[in-house]
Amino acid sequence: MTAIDNAERMARMRERLQEAFAPDLLEVIDDSHKHVGHAGARDGRGHFSVEIRSDAFTGLTSLARHRAVYAALGDMMTTDIHALSIHASAASDAGAPAR
């Protein structure tokens, strides 16, 4: 897996999340370098963190928010992403950490 592969993956992740949630905050971070040699990283899939804030998450539990993110990423969860840390919040969560 190269930095270019992960840059492309991150661009696709951003595109899918932007389309699904129209977030006012979206950060996708490549954490793969922290997992070099990890058994799960050997298949070439990456480790990423996502911070996302969207009105689409209003009224949803943390679990429902995570499931929505997984659904938006679709097949990438099995083809491109080995591990994903998600911090999802709604704009109405003002003052609350995005976790």
C-alpha positions in Angstrom: 0.0 0.0 0.0 1.4 3.4 -1.0 0.7 6.9 0.1 -0.9 7.5 -3.3 -3.3 4.6 -2.8 -4.3 6.0 0.6 -4.7 9.5 -0.8 -7.0 8.1 -3.4 -8.9 6.1 -0.8 -9.3 9.2 1.4 -10.6 11.2 -1.6 -13.2 8.5 -2.2 -14.1 8.4 1.5 -14.6 12.2 1.5 -16.7 12.1 -1.6 -19.0 9.4 -0.3 -19.3 11.0 3.1 -19.9 14.5 1.6 -22.6 13.1 -0.7 -24.4 11.2 2.1 -24.3 13.8 4.9 -23.4 17.2 3.5 -21.3 17.8 6.6 -20.2 21.2 7.9 -17.0 19.5 9.2 -15.3 16.5 7.6 -11.7 15.3 8.3 -10.3 12.0 7.0 -7.0 11.1 8.4 -4.7 8.3 7.3 -3.5 6.5 10.5 -1.9 3.6 8.6 1.6 4.5 9.5 0.7 3.8 13.2 -0.1 0.2 12.2 2.9 -0.9 10.1 3.5 -4.6 10.7 0.0 -5.1 12.2 -1.5 -8.3 11.0 -4.6 -6.6 9.7 -2.6 -4.2 7.6 -0.9 -6.9 5.6 -3.7 -7.2 3.1 -3.2 -3.6 1.9 -6.3 -2.0 3.5 -5.7 1.1 5.5 -6.4 2.5 9.0 -8.3 5.8 9.0 -9.9 8.2 11.4 -13.0 10.3 10.4 -14.3 13.3 12.2 -17.7 14.4 10.8 -20.3 16.8 11.9 -23.7 16.9 10.1 -27.3 17.8 10.7 -28.0 14.3 9.3 -26.9 12.9 12.7 -29.4 14.9 14.7 -31.3 12.6 17.1 -29.2 9.5 16.2 -27.4 7.5 18.9 -23.7 7.1 18.5 -24.2 3.6 17.3 -26.7 4.7 14.6 -24.3 7.4 13.5 -21.5 4.9 13.1 -23.7 2.5 11.2 -24.7 5.4 8.9 -21.0 6.2 8.2 -20.3 2.5 7.5 -23.3 2.4 5.1 -22.2 5.5 3.3 -18.7 4.0 2.8 -20.3 0.8 1.5 -17.9 -1.6 -0.1 -14.9 0.4 0.9 -15.3 -1.1 4.4 -14.3 -4.5 2.9 -12.0 -3.5 0.0 -10.1 -0.5 1.3 -10.5 0.1 5.0 -9.2 -2.3 7.7 -9.9 -0.1 10.7 -11.9 3.1 11.0 -12.2 5.4 14.0 -15.3 7.5 13.8 -16.1 10.7 15.7 -19.6 11.7 14.4 -21.6 14.6 15.8 -24.6 16.8 14.9 -24.4 20.5 14.8 -27.1 20.5 17.5 -24.5 18.7 19.8 -22.9 22.1 20.3 -20.3 22.0 23.0 -20.4 18.2 23.1 -17.3 16.3 21.9 -17.7 14.7 18.5 -17.5 11.2 19.8 
